């Protein structure tokens, strides 16, 4: 029967690990499709085979065919080709990781960081190979960057899965790659702002770029293809600053699937946590075999000042490179400058609302940040918008400032108090933020939606070099980061912005993820001797101030990454071979499915351990709200500090949790010696959708090994989906964010609309329904 192509879409069929022996993946994939279609000609349906590092394929199918294929023997899962989004200097110094830190340059040059992103700009000075020798002998990859693309001894690999070149036209991939491993570049700045030396965390490391995104769009098919190649190419670390709009079951998530096979081959994978905060359970990187990274601030603010005609000065937040040369300019409200839109839309300066003749040579006030795009399109001289994002600054395409609610109200009050309201917008400046680090408001929060009993740690066992950096979720700098950029991409989110730069300032968990990738690479350079190191984790993270974070560990995990202390952690939590399999057993996977995924004859133990008893440095449990509870944890630590040492346990105080550690003293006589301990946590009833936390610290007076203990009631029964249809719902979103933007508040009955500038997500929250469906906006 003929099926119109419009009824078909691309689906991914995941078959697990590659079988041993004489096996030809593409032939098997064709045979499955032939059995499905009951015909021999299937070439037009098969889009791509995954055959280098794991087993699967992408094909054009109808919904019914996809369901039928999922029932075939040997097929683990079939899922649609979902759209993923990009999540998107001083930060290294802020982390205590300055240019004089101890390094092993030779070992560092043998580390290969794979970047799955929007490509890379190969001619950037950040990726020059001056002073570099040939690629490491272990490298099996190649330079298949497509048209007009050449690799070098720094950028040693490139592959493209979308468009015809790995060349980055968005800027995002260039930015993330340079954060991880860019060269030292002096006198870098954004139009004179944040001037200084920009550098990656491991400037001697090599880079391999895998382009899976274009125009901010990334698909499952291409992401899996990049994993397939990167694993076979021989990267040591993979950094992935992109994600879906919600967490998926592991066997339906291409990033979780690819990361599983990477971890089994000894490759550390880290993913940005997501930009859907501060709402709980929005973190999208939830598989325990990869690391999820939150975004936090550094000790540098970008601010700009608005000087009113009455002499009052207001402070706003944006990266404004423009100067009005001490000239005060007439102010006009969006409502006064519109002849086509209703009052609410006009106040917001929604798309098409501003009359060019009414904003010419004026600064226009807009109730939402999206309004600056319309102000730019209408040729206004400048704009002042309202924001609820606190001290997060974004690059603007024209003289502009974003004021908090109080400041914006003062501005509107002044505008209404005089017949000739005027103001001057000053160029941005930087000031010191003594409260840093603080998790950014946009950074997605936990707990883990798929497995609530883990805060999350990354498991690996094949590569001892990887095991040493096998660590729990944590936070890293992701706000106002200066790094290399594509010279053909607009520096702001306004597509009409005609400026072009070599270095740009971006914010997002996209920026925090490569920071941790670089720290991981740095640690590899010190524990490269496989005969010395068997299992290492990442137990050291600087605690963050819970008084500044009402969601505490759900926002920052174990704390803020600390690269210097991580070299000598004292104690580590090792994970044995088979832990990934035992974890899958513990969450109900069948032995047949586990064997297909792992490519082994693994069996589940008769009594599967609870997920919370896997040997993670974090101790997390889901309990029932409204009931008192007792929770037990079991952990084992390995001594990697001082041979003869004694560690004492202490716990932070908590009025809601009673913690007992047995034994309270661990005495070691040799390096590599293991000791186990048990933790019992008791507490009175917790309210629904709440948490309580304390920290356990083992100290020998030299090392302080800290583990968060988190008890929460965030279950799976949270109402999470918005209605499929609500009058004007989709149309409203499209109207509000026609040109990319960040937020809209109290517009047309929608209480809050938050979009993610780097990821182009939109999240809607209203009085009568909870979050939310996400929409990818073009």
C-alpha positions as CSV (number, residue, x, y, z in Angstrom):
1,X,0.0,0.0,0.0
2,X,1.3,3.4,-0.9
3,X,1.9,5.7,2.1
4,X,2.2,9.4,1.4
5,X,5.7,10.7,2.5
6,X,3.9,13.4,4.5
7,X,2.7,10.7,6.9
8,X,6.2,9.4,7.6
9,X,8.8,10.8,9.9
10,X,12.3,9.8,11.0
11,X,12.4,7.3,13.8
12,X,15.5,5.9,15.6
13,X,15.6,2.1,16.2
14,X,18.1,1.3,19.0
15,X,19.4,-2.3,19.0
16,X,22.0,-2.0,21.8
17,X,25.7,-3.0,21.6
18,X,27.3,-4.3,18.4
19,X,27.3,-8.2,18.4
20,X,30.7,-9.9,18.4
21,X,31.8,-12.0,15.5
22,X,30.8,-11.8,11.8
23,X,28.1,-9.2,11.9
24,X,27.3,-6.6,9.3
25,X,25.1,-3.9,10.8
26,X,23.7,-2.3,7.7
27,X,22.7,-5.7,6.3
28,X,20.8,-6.5,9.5
29,X,19.1,-3.1,9.4
30,X,18.0,-3.6,5.9
31,X,16.6,-7.0,6.7
32,X,14.6,-5.6,9.6
33,X,13.1,-3.0,7.3
34,X,12.3,-5.6,4.7
35,X,10.5,-7.7,7.3
36,X,8.6,-4.6,8.4
37,X,7.6,-3.4,4.9
38,X,7.3,-7.0,3.5
39,X,9.3,-5.9,0.4
40,X,12.9,-5.9,-0.7
41,X,13.3,-2.3,-1.8
42,X,14.0,-0.4,1.4
43,X,16.9,1.9,0.5
44,X,14.7,5.0,0.4
45,X,13.6,4.4,4.0
46,X,16.9,3.8,5.7
47,X,18.4,7.2,6.6
48,X,21.5,6.2,8.6
49,X,23.1,3.2,10.3
50,X,24.9,3.4,13.6
51,X,27.6,0.7,13.3
52,X,30.9,1.9,14.7
53,X,30.3,2.0,18.5
54,X,26.8,0.7,19.0
55,X,23.9,-0.8,17.0
56,X,20.9,1.0,15.6
57,X,19.5,2.9,12.6
58,X,17.3,5.9,11.6
59,X,14.5,5.3,9.1
60,X,11.4,6.9,7.6
61,X,8.4,5.2,9.2
62,X,4.8,5.9,10.0
63,X,3.6,5.8,13.6
64,X,2.1,2.4,13.1
65,X,5.3,1.0,11.5
66,X,7.3,2.4,14.4
67,X,5.1,0.6,16.9
68,X,5.4,-2.7,14.9
69,X,9.2,-2.4,14.6
70,X,9.5,-1.9,18.4
71,X,8.0,-5.3,18.9
72,X,10.7,-7.1,16.7
73,X,13.1,-9.3,18.6
74,X,16.3,-7.6,19.3
75,X,14.9,-4.1,19.1
76,X,15.3,-2.3,22.4
77,X,13.4,0.9,21.6
78,X,12.0,3.0,18.7
79,X,11.6,6.7,19.2
80,X,10.9,9.7,17.0
81,X,13.7,12.0,15.8
82,X,13.2,14.6,18.5
83,X,14.6,18.1,18.4
84,X,17.2,19.1,20.9
85,X,18.4,22.6,21.6
86,X,21.7,24.3,22.4
87,X,21.8,25.3,26.1
88,X,23.8,28.4,25.9
89,X,38.2,35.1,30.9
90,X,37.7,35.5,34.2
91,X,35.9,32.3,35.1
92,X,39.1,30.2,35.4
93,X,40.7,32.6,37.8
94,X,37.6,32.7,39.9
95,X,37.8,29.0,40.3
96,X,41.3,29.3,41.6
97,X,42.6,27.8,38.3
98,X,45.0,30.5,37.3
99,X,47.7,30.4,34.6
100,X,50.4,29.4,37.1
101,X,48.6,26.3,38.3
102,X,50.7,23.1,38.2
103,X,50.4,21.4,34.8
104,X,51.7,18.4,32.8
105,X,51.7,19.9,29.3
106,X,52.9,16.6,27.6
107,X,50.1,14.6,29.1
108,X,47.6,17.4,28.4
109,X,48.5,17.4,24.7
110,X,47.5,13.7,24.6
111,X,43.9,14.4,25.9
112,X,41.3,14.7,23.2
113,X,38.0,16.6,24.0
114,X,35.1,15.9,21.7
115,X,32.6,18.7,21.3
116,X,29.1,17.7,20.0
117,X,27.6,21.1,19.1
118,X,27.0,23.6,16.3
119,X,30.5,23.1,14.8
120,X,33.6,25.2,15.2
121,X,35.4,28.2,13.5
122,X,38.7,26.6,12.6
123,X,40.6,29.8,11.9
124,X,40.0,31.3,15.3
125,X,43.2,32.1,17.2
126,X,41.8,30.0,20.0
127,X,42.3,26.9,17.8
128,X,45.7,27.7,16.2
129,X,48.1,24.8,16.3
130,X,51.3,26.9,16.7
131,X,53.6,25.0,18.9
132,X,51.6,21.8,18.7
133,X,53.1,18.5,17.6
134,X,51.2,15.8,15.6
135,X,48.0,14.3,17.0
136,X,48.3,11.5,19.7
137,X,49.1,8.1,18.3
138,X,45.9,6.7,19.9
139,X,43.7,9.0,17.7
140,X,41.7,7.1,15.2
141,X,39.6,9.9,13.9
142,X,39.9,12.0,10.8
143,X,39.1,15.5,9.4
144,X,35.8,15.1,7.5
145,X,34.7,18.7,8.0
146,X,33.0,19.1,4.7
147,X,33.4,22.2,2.4
148,X,36.0,24.9,3.1
149,X,37.2,23.2,6.3
150,X,40.7,22.3,7.3
151,X,41.9,20.8,10.6
152,X,45.3,21.2,12.2
153,X,47.3,19.8,15.1
154,X,45.1,21.5,17.7
155,X,41.8,20.9,16.0
156,X,42.5,17.3,15.0
157,X,39.1,16.0,14.0
158,X,35.9,17.3,12.5
159,X,32.7,15.6,11.3
160,X,29.4,17.1,10.0
161,X,25.9,15.6,10.1
162,X,23.9,18.7,9.1
163,X,24.6,21.2,6.4
164,X,27.7,20.8,4.2
165,X,30.5,22.0,6.6
166,X,31.6,21.7,10.2
167,X,32.1,25.4,10.1
168,X,30.1,27.1,12.9
169,X,27.6,29.7,11.8
170,X,25.8,30.0,15.1
171,X,28.8,30.8,17.4
172,X,27.7,28.4,20.1
173,X,30.1,25.5,19.3
174,X,33.1,27.8,18.9
175,X,32.3,29.3,22.3
176,X,32.0,26.0,24.2
177,X,35.1,24.5,22.5
178,X,37.2,27.4,23.4
179,X,36.0,27.4,27.1
180,X,37.2,23.8,27.3
181,X,40.5,23.9,25.4
182,X,41.1,27.2,23.7
183,X,44.5,28.7,23.5
184,X,45.8,31.6,25.6
185,X,44.7,34.8,23.8
186,X,45.7,38.2,25.2
187,X,43.8,41.4,24.9
188,X,40.5,39.7,24.1
189,X,37.3,41.6,24.8
190,X,33.8,42.3,23.7
191,X,34.1,45.9,22.3
192,X,36.4,46.7,25.2
193,X,34.3,45.0,27.9
194,X,35.8,42.2,30.0
195,X,39.2,42.8,28.4
196,X,41.9,40.4,29.4
197,X,43.3,36.9,28.5
198,X,40.7,34.4,27.3
199,X,41.8,30.7,27.6
200,X,40.4,27.2,27.9
201,X,41.0,25.2,31.0
202,X,43.4,22.8,29.2
203,X,44.9,24.9,26.4
204,X,47.3,22.1,25.4
205,X,44.6,19.6,24.8
206,X,43.3,18.6,21.4
207,X,39.8,19.2,20.1
208,X,37.5,17.1,17.8
209,X,34.3,18.9,16.6
210,X,31.1,17.1,15.7
211,X,28.5,19.4,14.2
212,X,25.0,18.2,14.9
213,X,23.2,21.6,15.2
214,X,22.4,24.4,12.8
215,X,20.2,27.4,13.4
216,X,19.9,26.2,17.0
217,X,18.3,22.9,15.9
218,X,19.8,19.5,16.8
219,X,18.1,16.2,16.1
220,X,18.3,12.7,17.7
221,X,19.5,11.1,14.4
222,X,22.5,13.4,14.2
223,X,23.3,13.3,17.9
224,X,23.5,9.5,17.9
225,X,25.6,9.6,14.7
226,X,28.1,11.9,16.4
227,X,28.3,9.6,19.4
228,X,28.8,6.6,17.1
229,X,31.8,8.3,15.5
230,X,33.3,10.0,18.5
231,X,33.5,6.8,20.5
232,X,35.2,5.0,17.6
233,X,37.5,8.0,16.9
234,X,39.0,7.7,20.4
235,X,38.0,10.9,22.2
236,X,38.7,10.9,26.0
237,X,36.0,13.3,27.0
238,X,32.7,14.4,25.4
239,X,31.1,17.7,26.2
240,X,27.5,18.2,25.1
241,X,25.9,21.6,25.6
242,X,22.5,20.7,24.3
243,X,19.3,19.0,25.5
244,X,15.7,18.2,25.2
245,X,12.8,20.1,26.7
246,X,12.3,17.4,29.3
247,X,13.9,14.2,30.7
248,X,13.3,11.0,28.9
249,X,13.6,7.3,29.8
250,X,17.1,6.3,29.2
251,X,16.3,3.9,26.3
252,X,14.4,6.8,24.5
253,X,17.1,9.4,25.0
254,X,19.8,9.5,22.3
255,X,22.2,11.3,24.6
256,X,21.7,8.8,27.4
257,X,22.2,5.9,24.9
258,X,25.3,7.4,23.4
259,X,26.7,8.2,26.8
260,X,26.2,4.7,28.0
261,X,28.2,3.2,25.2
262,X,30.9,5.9,25.6
263,X,31.2,5.2,29.4
264,X,31.5,1.5,28.7
265,X,34.4,2.3,26.4
266,X,36.1,4.5,29.0
267,X,34.9,7.9,27.8
268,X,33.6,10.5,30.2
269,X,30.4,12.3,29.0
270,X,29.1,15.5,30.5
271,X,25.9,17.4,29.5
272,X,24.6,20.8,30.4
273,X,21.8,20.4,33.0
274,X,19.4,22.6,31.0
275,X,18.1,26.2,31.1
276,X,14.5,25.7,32.5
277,X,15.1,26.8,36.1
278,X,14.3,27.6,38.7
279,X,11.4,25.1,38.6
280,X,12.1,21.7,40.3
281,X,12.6,18.5,38.2
282,X,13.5,20.4,35.0
283,X,17.1,19.0,34.7
284,X,17.3,17.0,31.5
285,X,20.6,15.2,32.0
286,X,19.6,12.4,34.3
287,X,21.4,9.2,33.3
288,X,23.8,8.2,36.0
289,X,26.6,7.3,33.6
290,X,27.1,10.9,32.6
291,X,27.7,14.2,34.4
292,X,25.1,16.9,34.6
293,X,26.4,20.5,35.1
294,X,24.6,23.5,36.5
295,X,25.5,27.1,35.8
296,X,26.6,29.6,38.4
297,X,27.9,33.1,38.6
298,X,31.5,34.3,38.9
299,X,32.6,37.3,40.9
300,X,32.0,39.7,37.9
301,X,28.8,41.5,37.1
302,X,28.0,43.4,33.9
303,X,25.9,46.4,34.8
304,X,24.7,49.5,33.0
305,X,23.3,52.7,34.4
306,X,20.3,54.7,33.3
307,X,20.5,58.4,34.2
308,X,17.1,60.1,34.3
309,X,16.3,63.7,33.6
310,X,15.5,64.3,37.2
311,X,19.1,63.2,38.2
312,X,18.2,59.8,39.5
313,X,20.3,56.9,38.4
314,X,19.0,53.4,37.9
315,X,21.1,50.3,37.6
316,X,20.3,47.6,35.1
317,X,21.8,44.4,33.7
318,X,22.9,44.0,30.1
319,X,26.0,43.8,28.0
320,X,25.7,47.1,26.3
321,X,28.7,48.1,24.2
322,X,27.1,51.4,23.0
323,X,27.6,54.9,24.3
324,X,25.2,57.9,23.8
325,X,28.1,60.3,24.5
326,X,26.5,61.8,27.6
327,X,23.5,62.8,25.7
328,X,20.0,62.5,27.2
329,X,17.4,61.2,24.8
330,X,13.6,61.4,24.9
331,X,11.8,58.5,26.4
332,X,8.6,56.9,25.0
333,X,6.5,54.1,26.3
334,X,5.7,51.2,23.9
335,X,2.0,52.0,24.5
336,X,2.5,55.5,23.3
337,X,4.5,54.4,20.2
338,X,2.0,51.9,18.8
339,X,-0.9,52.4,16.5
340,X,-1.6,48.8,15.5
341,X,-1.7,46.7,18.8
342,X,-3.8,46.5,21.9
343,X,-2.6,47.9,25.2
344,X,-1.0,44.7,26.5
345,X,0.9,43.9,23.3
346,X,1.9,47.6,22.9
347,X,3.3,47.8,26.4
348,X,5.4,44.7,25.7
349,X,6.6,46.0,22.3
350,X,5.5,42.8,20.7
351,X,6.4,42.0,17.1
352,X,5.1,44.6,14.7
353,X,3.7,46.9,17.4
354,X,6.1,49.9,17.3
355,X,5.5,52.7,14.8
356,X,8.9,53.7,13.4
357,X,8.1,57.4,13.2
358,X,7.1,57.4,16.9
359,X,10.3,55.8,18.2
360,X,12.8,57.6,15.9
361,X,15.7,59.0,17.9
362,X,14.0,57.9,21.1
363,X,14.5,55.3,23.8
364,X,11.5,53.1,24.0
365,X,10.3,51.4,27.2
366,X,9.1,47.8,26.9
367,X,7.5,45.7,29.7
368,X,9.4,42.6,28.6
369,X,12.9,41.9,27.4
370,X,11.7,40.6,24.0
371,X,10.7,44.2,23.3
372,X,14.3,45.1,22.5
373,X,14.1,43.1,19.3
374,X,11.1,45.1,18.1
375,X,12.8,48.3,19.2
376,X,15.8,47.3,17.0
377,X,13.5,46.4,14.1
378,X,11.7,49.8,14.4
379,X,15.0,51.7,14.4
380,X,14.6,53.1,17.9
381,X,17.7,54.8,19.3
382,X,17.6,52.6,22.4
383,X,15.4,50.5,24.7
384,X,14.8,49.9,28.4
385,X,13.1,46.7,29.3
386,X,11.9,44.9,32.4
387,X,13.5,41.7,33.6
388,X,13.0,39.2,36.5
389,X,16.3,37.5,35.9
390,X,18.2,39.5,38.5
391,X,21.9,40.0,37.7
392,X,22.0,38.0,34.5
393,X,23.2,40.1,31.6
394,X,22.8,39.5,27.8
395,X,24.4,41.1,24.8
396,X,22.0,43.7,23.3
397,X,21.8,44.9,19.7
398,X,21.3,48.6,20.5
399,X,21.8,50.9,23.5
400,X,19.7,49.1,26.1
401,X,19.3,48.2,29.7
402,X,17.2,45.6,31.5
403,X,15.8,46.8,34.9
404,X,14.4,44.8,37.7
405,X,10.8,45.3,38.7
406,X,11.4,48.1,41.2
407,X,13.8,50.0,38.9
408,X,11.4,49.7,36.0
409,X,8.5,51.0,38.1
410,X,10.6,54.0,39.1
411,X,11.3,54.6,35.4
412,X,7.6,54.4,34.5
413,X,6.7,56.7,37.4
414,X,9.3,59.3,36.2
415,X,8.0,59.0,32.6
416,X,4.4,59.8,33.8
417,X,5.6,62.7,36.0
418,X,6.9,65.0,33.3
419,X,6.0,66.2,29.8
420,X,9.6,65.8,28.5
421,X,11.0,62.6,30.0
422,X,14.6,62.0,29.0
423,X,17.4,59.6,30.0
424,X,20.9,58.6,29.1
425,X,22.1,55.0,28.7
426,X,25.7,54.5,29.8
427,X,27.9,51.8,28.3
428,X,28.2,48.7,30.5
429,X,30.8,48.3,33.1
430,X,31.9,45.4,35.3
431,X,31.8,45.4,39.1
432,X,32.8,42.7,41.6
433,X,30.2,40.3,42.9
434,X,31.1,39.3,46.4
435,X,28.2,36.9,46.7
436,X,29.4,34.5,44.0
437,X,29.1,31.7,43.2
438,X,25.3,31.6,43.1
439,X,23.4,29.2,40.8
440,X,21.8,31.1,37.9
441,X,18.0,31.5,38.0
442,X,17.8,29.8,34.5
443,X,19.8,26.8,35.5
444,X,17.6,23.7,35.6
445,X,16.9,22.1,39.0
446,X,16.6,18.6,40.3
447,X,15.7,16.1,41.6
448,X,16.1,13.4,39.0
449,X,12.8,13.0,37.3
450,X,13.5,9.4,36.0
451,X,15.3,8.0,39.1
452,X,14.4,10.2,42.1
453,X,16.7,8.2,44.4
454,X,19.9,9.5,42.9
455,X,21.2,13.1,43.0
456,X,23.4,11.7,40.3
457,X,26.9,10.4,39.9
458,X,28.6,9.2,36.7
459,X,29.6,5.6,36.6
460,X,32.4,4.1,34.6
461,X,34.8,1.2,35.0
462,X,36.7,0.5,31.8
463,X,39.2,3.3,31.9
464,X,40.9,4.0,35.3
465,X,41.7,7.5,33.9
466,X,38.0,8.1,33.6
467,X,37.2,6.6,36.9
468,X,39.3,9.2,38.7
469,X,37.0,11.9,37.4
470,X,33.8,10.0,37.9
471,X,32.0,12.5,40.0
472,X,28.6,13.8,41.2
473,X,26.6,16.6,39.6
474,X,28.0,20.0,40.4
475,X,28.0,23.6,39.4
476,X,30.5,25.6,37.3
477,X,30.7,29.1,35.8
478,X,28.0,29.7,33.2
479,X,27.1,33.4,33.5
480,X,28.6,36.1,31.3
481,X,31.5,34.0,29.9
482,X,33.8,35.6,27.4
483,X,35.1,33.1,24.8
484,X,35.8,32.7,21.1
485,X,32.9,33.1,18.7
486,X,32.0,32.6,15.0
487,X,32.8,35.8,13.0
488,X,29.7,35.2,10.8
489,X,27.1,35.0,13.6
490,X,25.3,38.0,15.2
491,X,26.6,38.4,18.8
492,X,23.1,39.1,20.2
493,X,20.0,36.9,19.9
494,X,18.6,39.5,17.5
495,X,19.1,37.9,14.1
496,X,19.1,41.4,12.4
497,X,22.1,42.5,14.5
498,X,24.8,43.2,11.9
499,X,27.8,43.4,14.2
500,X,30.5,40.6,14.0
501,X,33.0,39.7,16.7
502,X,35.8,37.3,17.4
503,X,34.9,36.9,21.1
504,X,31.4,37.1,22.7
505,X,29.8,37.0,26.1
506,X,27.2,34.2,26.6
507,X,25.3,32.7,29.5
508,X,23.8,29.3,30.0
509,X,24.5,25.8,31.2
510,X,26.1,25.4,27.8
511,X,29.0,27.5,29.2
512,X,29.3,25.6,32.5
513,X,29.5,22.2,30.9
514,X,32.8,22.7,29.0
515,X,34.3,24.2,32.2
516,X,33.9,20.8,33.9
517,X,35.1,19.0,30.8
518,X,38.3,20.9,31.1
519,X,38.7,20.1,34.8
520,X,38.2,16.4,33.9
521,X,40.9,16.7,31.2
522,X,43.2,18.4,33.7
523,X,42.8,15.5,36.2
524,X,43.5,13.0,33.5
525,X,46.9,14.5,33.0
526,X,47.9,13.7,36.6
527,X,46.4,10.2,36.8
528,X,47.4,8.8,33.4
529,X,49.5,5.9,34.9
530,X,47.1,3.0,34.7
531,X,49.3,0.9,37.0
532,X,48.9,3.5,39.8
533,X,45.3,4.5,39.5
534,X,42.5,2.0,39.4
535,X,39.4,3.8,40.5
536,X,39.1,7.5,41.2
537,X,36.0,9.8,41.5
538,X,35.6,13.5,41.9
539,X,34.7,13.8,45.6
540,X,35.8,17.4,46.1
541,X,33.5,20.3,45.4
542,X,33.3,23.6,47.2
543,X,30.1,23.8,49.3
544,X,27.8,26.6,48.2
545,X,25.8,28.9,50.6
546,X,22.4,27.3,51.1
547,X,21.0,30.7,52.4
548,X,21.3,31.9,48.8
549,X,19.7,28.8,47.3
550,X,16.3,27.8,48.7
551,X,16.5,24.7,46.6
552,X,20.1,23.9,47.8
553,X,21.5,20.7,46.4
554,X,18.7,20.5,43.8
555,X,20.3,23.6,42.2
556,X,24.0,23.0,42.7
557,X,24.4,19.2,43.3
558,X,27.6,18.6,45.3
559,X,28.7,22.2,45.0
560,X,31.0,24.3,42.9
561,X,33.7,22.6,40.9
562,X,37.2,22.9,42.5
563,X,39.9,21.8,40.1
564,X,42.9,22.4,42.3
565,X,41.6,20.4,45.3
566,X,40.4,17.6,43.1
567,X,44.0,16.5,42.3
568,X,44.3,15.3,45.9
569,X,40.9,14.3,47.2
570,X,42.0,12.0,50.0
571,X,39.2,9.5,49.7
572,X,37.2,8.4,46.7
573,X,34.1,6.4,46.0
574,X,35.0,3.7,43.5
575,X,32.7,1.9,41.2
576,X,33.2,-1.7,40.1
577,X,32.8,-3.3,36.7
578,X,29.1,-4.1,36.1
579,X,27.7,-1.2,38.1
580,X,25.9,0.2,35.1
581,X,24.3,-3.2,34.6
582,X,23.3,-3.5,38.2
583,X,21.9,-0.1,38.1
584,X,19.6,-1.0,35.2
585,X,18.6,-4.1,37.1
586,X,17.6,-2.0,40.1
587,X,15.2,0.2,38.0
588,X,13.5,-2.8,36.4
589,X,15.1,-3.5,33.1
590,X,14.8,-7.1,31.9
591,X,17.8,-9.3,31.6
592,X,17.2,-9.7,27.9
593,X,17.1,-5.9,27.4
594,X,20.2,-5.4,29.6
595,X,22.2,-8.1,27.7
596,X,21.3,-6.4,24.4
597,X,22.3,-3.0,25.7
598,X,25.6,-4.1,27.3
599,X,26.6,-6.7,24.8
600,X,27.3,-9.1,27.7
601,X,25.7,-12.2,29.3
602,X,25.0,-10.2,32.4
603,X,22.4,-11.4,34.9
604,X,20.6,-9.5,37.5
605,X,21.2,-10.4,41.2
606,X,18.3,-12.2,42.9
607,X,17.9,-9.2,45.1
608,X,18.7,-6.1,43.2
609,X,20.2,-3.2,45.3
610,X,18.2,0.0,45.6
611,X,19.4,2.8,43.3
612,X,20.3,4.8,46.4
613,X,22.8,2.2,47.5
614,X,25.1,2.5,44.5
615,X,28.4,3.8,45.6
616,X,27.9,7.5,44.7
617,X,29.5,10.3,46.7
618,X,25.9,11.8,47.1
619,X,23.3,10.2,49.3
620,X,19.8,10.8,48.0
621,X,16.4,9.2,48.7
622,X,12.8,9.8,47.8
623,X,10.4,9.4,50.7
624,X,6.6,9.7,50.9
625,X,5.3,13.1,51.9
626,X,3.4,13.4,55.1
627,X,5.0,10.3,56.8
628,X,8.0,10.0,59.1
629,X,10.9,8.1,57.6
630,X,14.0,6.1,58.2
631,X,16.4,5.7,55.3
632,X,19.6,3.6,55.2
633,X,22.6,4.1,52.9
634,X,25.7,2.0,52.4
635,X,29.0,3.4,51.0
636,X,32.6,2.3,50.5
637,X,35.6,4.7,50.2
638,X,39.1,4.1,49.0
639,X,42.2,5.8,50.5
640,X,44.2,7.7,47.8
641,X,45.6,10.4,50.1
642,X,48.1,9.5,52.9
643,X,48.9,5.8,53.5
644,X,48.5,5.9,57.3
645,X,45.5,8.1,58.0
646,X,42.5,8.4,60.1
647,X,39.2,10.1,59.0
648,X,36.5,11.3,61.3
649,X,32.9,11.7,60.3
650,X,31.0,14.9,61.0
651,X,27.6,16.0,59.8
652,X,26.1,19.5,59.5
653,X,23.3,20.4,61.8
654,X,19.6,20.0,60.7
655,X,16.4,20.5,62.7
656,X,14.6,18.1,60.3
657,X,17.1,15.3,59.9
658,X,18.8,13.0,62.4
659,X,21.9,11.4,60.9
660,X,23.9,8.4,62.4
661,X,27.1,7.2,60.8
662,X,28.6,3.8,61.7
663,X,31.5,3.7,62.2
664,X,32.4,7.3,62.8
665,X,36.1,6.7,62.4
666,X,37.9,5.1,59.4
667,X,41.5,4.2,59.9
668,X,43.7,3.3,56.9
669,X,47.2,1.7,56.8
670,X,47.9,1.7,53.1
671,X,47.0,3.5,49.9
672,X,44.2,1.8,48.0
673,X,42.7,0.3,51.2
674,X,38.9,0.3,51.3
675,X,36.6,0.9,54.2
676,X,32.8,0.8,54.3
677,X,30.3,2.7,56.4
678,X,26.5,2.9,56.9
679,X,24.4,6.0,57.2
680,X,20.9,6.1,58.8
681,X,18.8,9.2,58.3
682,X,15.6,9.7,60.3
683,X,13.1,12.5,60.1
684,X,9.6,13.7,60.7
685,X,7.1,14.1,57.9
686,X,8.2,16.3,55.0
687,X,5.6,18.3,53.1
688,X,4.8,17.3,49.5
689,X,7.3,18.6,46.9
690,X,9.9,19.6,49.5
691,X,13.4,18.5,50.6
692,X,15.7,18.5,53.5
693,X,19.5,18.2,53.4
694,X,22.7,17.9,55.5
695,X,26.2,17.1,54.6
696,X,28.5,14.4,55.7
697,X,32.3,15.2,55.8
698,X,35.2,12.8,56.4
699,X,38.3,14.6,57.5
700,X,41.8,13.7,58.4
701,X,42.8,17.3,59.1
702,X,44.3,17.6,55.6
703,X,41.5,16.4,53.3
704,X,37.8,17.1,53.7
705,X,35.7,14.7,51.7
706,X,32.1,16.0,51.6
707,X,28.9,14.1,50.6
708,X,25.5,15.8,50.4
709,X,22.6,13.9,52.0
710,X,19.3,14.9,50.4
711,X,15.9,13.6,51.4
712,X,13.0,14.8,49.2
713,X,9.4,14.2,48.3
714,X,9.5,15.1,44.6
715,X,7.7,12.0,43.2
716,X,6.6,11.1,39.7
717,X,3.0,12.1,40.3
718,X,3.5,15.8,39.8
719,X,1.1,17.3,37.2
720,X,3.5,18.4,34.6
721,X,1.8,18.7,31.2
722,X,-0.1,21.7,30.0
723,X,-3.3,21.1,28.1
724,X,-2.9,20.1,24.5
725,X,-5.2,22.8,23.4
726,X,-5.9,26.2,24.9
727,X,-7.5,28.9,22.9
728,X,-4.8,31.1,21.5
729,X,-2.1,29.3,23.5
730,X,0.4,28.4,20.7
731,X,-0.4,31.5,18.8
732,X,0.4,33.6,21.9
733,X,3.7,32.0,22.3
734,X,4.7,32.5,18.7
735,X,3.6,36.1,18.9
736,X,5.5,36.8,22.0
737,X,8.8,35.3,20.8
738,X,8.7,35.7,17.0
739,X,12.2,37.1,17.2
740,X,14.3,35.1,19.8
741,X,14.0,36.4,23.3
742,X,14.3,35.6,26.9
743,X,11.1,36.4,28.8
744,X,7.6,37.7,28.8
745,X,5.6,38.4,32.0
746,X,1.9,38.9,32.6
747,X,0.8,39.1,29.0
748,X,-2.7,38.1,27.8
749,X,-3.4,36.1,31.0
750,X,-0.2,34.1,30.9
751,X,1.4,34.7,34.3
752,X,4.9,33.9,33.2
753,X,6.6,33.0,30.0
754,X,10.3,32.1,30.2
755,X,12.3,31.4,27.1
756,X,15.9,30.3,27.1
757,X,18.0,32.6,25.0
758,X,20.6,30.1,24.1
759,X,18.2,27.1,23.8
760,X,15.2,28.9,22.3
761,X,12.9,27.1,24.7
762,X,9.7,28.6,25.9
763,X,8.1,27.5,29.2
764,X,4.6,28.6,30.1
765,X,3.2,28.8,33.6
766,X,-0.3,30.1,34.3
767,X,-2.6,30.2,37.3
768,X,-4.5,27.2,36.3
769,X,-1.8,24.8,35.0
770,X,1.7,23.9,35.9
771,X,4.7,23.7,33.7
772,X,4.6,22.9,30.9
773,X,5.0,22.1,27.2
774,X,8.1,23.5,25.6
775,X,8.1,24.9,22.1
776,X,11.0,25.2,19.8
777,X,10.9,28.5,18.1
778,X,12.6,29.1,14.8
